[in-house]
Amino acid sequence: MYDFDKITDRRNTDSVKWDIRDSELPMWVADMDFPAAPEIVDAFSDRLRHPVFGYSKLCDEWFDAYINWWKKYHGMDMSRDHLMFCSGVVPAISSLIRHLTVPGDKIVLLTPNYNHFYNCIKDNDRQVLEVEMIYNGSGYHIDFERLENALREQSATMMIVCNPQNPTGTIWTVSDLQRIGQLCSKYNVIVVSDEIHCDIITPGKQYNPFAAVSEINRNNSITCIAPTKAFNLAGLQTSALYIPDKDIRSRVRSSIAVDGNAIIDIILKIDLQGEKR
Ligand SMILES: Cc1ncc(COP(=O)(O)O)c(C=O)c1O
């Protein structure tokens, strides 16, 4: 039923990855060449049979899909009220930077890190505060002393964690995530945890959601999630933010709407104090 051997020619499909010169090999972009699962294609086909594509609202299935998936595969209980739609993880992170920090602020990245985080920070006139990881010959580790020095001396306001990490593939341990959470809370730094790659994990390894490992982490974080990497749906521009803390959620809800990244239902229902009516 799932054919991972079939080669699908994606040239001339308006693909960022494949509409390139014959001599080029596009290994830089994180979408795969597997067709979407038949269940996904069927669901789209069913929807396409209705020929009107007006504005949509968030349906119960949208919330249930995230809640049930995270419970079943990652052992985390999510509350429906804590989930918010956004039109992609990168647009979400850009909005979060714009609305939760101010120009000139420093935003911590463990390096090496995903190039778009740099773009989001710099394009919004904030500064990247790089904290280099230690490579010990077999893997990357966080230099917590260096991280704490940076947080203490540089007055950062946000840290973007990539969990699991792009590009190193590091799956952070519970203890790593707890220590990041403690340090960020101690120095008043809000954490954005990009967990878009969490379902592509080496068998036998365990991904731990940042927000699930402690109360401190839960109450001082925004987690970005999406089905787009694991199910190869990147062109759909869809993602969710998981925000357990009420005050952070209020601020983010209006930010996402102000930037036009929410869907119309949310834009209509929020008051700009933040919470949904
Ligand atoms: C760590 C990480 N975050 C976000 C994205 C892109 O997310 P989106 O397409 O939802 O903007 C990628 C794509 O490669 C990624 O590697």
The ligand as an SDF file (V2000), in Angstrom:
LIG
                    3D

 16 16  0  0  0  0  0  0  0  0999 V2000
   13.5640   23.1870   11.5060 C   0  0  0  0  0  0  0  0  0  0  0  0
   12.5970   23.6220   10.4440 C   0  0  0  0  0  0  0  0  0  0  0  0
   11.5980   24.4510   10.7610 N   0  0  0  0  0  0  0  0  0  0  0  0
   10.7000   24.8720    9.8400 C   0  0  0  0  0  0  0  0  0  0  0  0
   10.8010   24.4560    8.5250 C   0  0  0  0  0  0  0  0  0  0  0  0
    9.8130   24.9500    7.5220 C   0  0  0  0  0  0  0  0  0  0  0  0
    8.5290   25.0050    8.0640 O   0  0  0  0  0  0  0  0  0  0  0  0
    7.3000   25.5870    7.2320 P   0  0  0  0  0  0  0  0  0  0  0  0
    7.3670   25.0030    5.8560 O   0  0  0  0  0  0  0  0  0  0  0  0
    6.0970   25.1290    8.0030 O   0  0  0  0  0  0  0  0  0  0  0  0
    7.4250   27.0740    7.2330 O   0  0  0  0  0  0  0  0  0  0  0  0
   11.8360   23.5930    8.1350 C   0  0  0  0  0  0  0  0  0  0  0  0
   11.9770   23.1660    6.7380 C   0  0  0  0  0  0  0  0  0  0  0  0
   12.9260   22.5840    6.3320 O   0  0  0  0  0  0  0  0  0  0  0  0
   12.7570   23.1600    9.1330 C   0  0  0  0  0  0  0  0  0  0  0  0
   13.7550   22.3450    8.8270 O   0  0  0  0  0  0  0  0  0  0  0  0
  1  2  1  0
  2  3  1  0
  2 15  2  0
  3  4  2  0
  4  5  1  0
  5  6  1  0
  5 12  2  0
  6  7  1  0
  7  8  1  0
  8  9  2  0
  8 10  1  0
  8 11  1  0
 12 13  1  0
 12 15  1  0
 13 14  2  0
 15 16  1  0
M  END
$$$$
